Amino acid sequence: MPIRARHKGAIGLVALALTGCNDRREPAPGVTPTPQPTQTAPATSTVPDRITVTTNEPFYAAKVAADAVLLTGVDLPERRLNIAARTIAADRRSWTARDDRGTVLVTAIRSACEDDMSGAPRDFIGTLTFGDRTVRGCAFTGTPAPPPAETAATIPALFTGTWNTDAAACARPAASIEGVKVTPTEILFHESAGRVTRVEPLGPGRIRITADYDGEGERWTATQTLKLAGNRLTIDTGGPSISRVRCPE
């Protein structure tokens, strides 16, 4: 074979090799590759979506339900505020709720909390924000734990005894239908008897009780606040209060 022919064959092989190396598929000019969606794990929190926040002085309770916050307080009619937004983090949740009277922000943080009046332990720190004011308290789910060193269904001895409208009624208990008897486990009226199922201290001389009542062929459960001032006991039932003086034993 002539030398010139051999040179042409070698050049052809090199050209083919170079062509194969440079054969890369590039996107057409002006075409941007479609980005692939990023998979993001749903937000989770150690704070449940149903919780109750309580505060002391002022006394408020905000119960977070499915789509609303139920707000109650001393001398405050219950308000139902629709939840407008939720914020979720690993150790906390916040709910922004609104009604025609304004906006309330409820926040619960997974951290140990102690009720500053009763000393009862709670699993969460809670706050309520009204406008530019924030009130701190505690939060819990289900039935809250009772205060330490106190059974949940025992009325303190300070409140126990026989109570009536005045000294004359105390002197004639059989003739009076206004008398009230309070024992460590019961509260007894003229035609009804309540078995105490829970006692919660609210401060000096104040407790809140829950009792299962039975009377006149009916049964019901009631929550009442007992306040002691000197020799007078006031029982707040949510309606007109009952005021009685202590009868001598």
Secondary structure, DSSP 8 states (H G I E B T S, - for coil): --HHHHHHHHHHHHHHHHHHHT------TT---------------SS-SS-EEEETTTTEEEEE-SSEEEEEETTEEEEEEEEEEEEEETTEEEEEEEETTEEEEEEEEEEEEE-TTT--EEEEEEEEEETTEEEEEEEESSS----TTS-TT---GGG-EEEESSHHHHH-GGG-S--EEE-SSEEE-SS-EEEEEEEEEEETTEEEEEEEEEETTEEEEEEEEEEEETTEEEEE-SSS-EEEEE---
